[in-house]
Amino acid sequence: MRETPERLTTRGWNGYEGNKNRAFRYTTPKKRLTAEDLTPELLASRTFHLICSPARCRELVLDIKDKRADLPASICGKPDKPQNENDDAACNHLPKPIFIWEPVPDLCTPDELLNCTNVLPLVDIMSPNHAELAGFMGDDGLDPETGEISTRAIERACEQLLGSMPLQSFSIVVRAGEKGCYLARNGGRKRTHKSKSKKKGKKPSALLHGGLQPDTDMEALFAGLLQDAEGSIAREEIEVDPGVERWIPAFHTDIPVENANGNDAVKNTTDDKNGAKEPNIKKNKVVDPTGGGNTFLGGLAAALARGKGLEEAAAWGSVAASLAIEQVGMPKLGQDAEGRETWNGVRVDERFEEFKTRLAFSG
């Protein structure tokens, strides 16, 4: 906590339009966080969630990295004093931090698109909401016919953004309200060298006589240059990362009961007022979406810090967000009959297992 009695606490106002677009404004002057405000313990964090402009994101990432390098050894779990003169007492072996950047809406404009692409190499994940992503492309991100969030516009914008940076791999996680989130990561390439043969290649002089011919063995010609220390020909293999393009639905959606609990669809019907049979629907429990995006990114960051992949981490983020939006204010922390932690009366791991079944992936 930073005590500043001479000023008001930073406060803001959230509003939601009919199409669920969010409006926000500060009601008091805001005080920015800088790397200088972070305690040594916070600087040693595994993940950082930055909500700022592209230029400020660059500044924060570089400042945080510089200050992490200067942390005392005790913060990093190393001895206070070097064991010998060759030991480094500096904090230089912290795990690589994970930076998640959420752009501020006011600067999600076409004029800032170049700055956006320039900051991508510095962060691990860029996570705008659908409107913020569309803003960079000069669009509103909505379906012109229905006024709802356009999933096609999100996919197209991610494709364009990642396509502009083909030589590096980046991840974008777009938060799209009731549509869930869209994961996009362009593939990278990993190069490895493996020996295909244990036999020593023949020298070029033993294979070639005279000038080049149409059937010349070019590999044999350059065998001397390609051989490793054991005389085997080192062949380059390229492992291609196909990347990720996937929608993760919101946890709270209107879904048929048979999809929610596996029961037979015919048995799960109710009579409407005209006597017709209709399938039971599991209604979503969203009460107030305020804070859902931040909670999602908190769950995503925690899962990534624990070594989860992007898709599973996004699922954890969706589960975390589901608990934040079931009521006005904070979810209720409690315990079940066995003394295990619950939120809003449910265990988080059980909710995740339910969600993972719906997503049909293992993790």
Buried (B, 14 or more C-beta within 10 A) or exposed (E): EEEEEEEEEEEEEEEEEEEEBBEEEEEEEEEEEEBEEBEBEEBBBBBBBBBBBBEBBBBBBEBBBEBBEEBEBEBBEBEEEEEEEEEEBBBEEBEEBBBBBBBBBEBBEEEBBEBBBBBBEBBBBBBBBBBBBBBBBEBBBBBEEEEBBBBEBBBBBBEEBBEEBEEEBBBBBBBBBBBBBBBBBBEEEEEEEEBEEEEEBEEBEEBBEEEEEEEEEEEBBEBEEBBEEEEBBBEEEEEEEEBBBBBBBBBBBEBBBBBBEEEEEEEBBEEEEEEEEEEBBBEBEBEBBBBBBBBBBBBBBBBBBEEBEBBBBBBBBBBBBBBBBBBEEEBEEEEEEEEEEBBBEBBBEEBBEBBBEBBEEEE
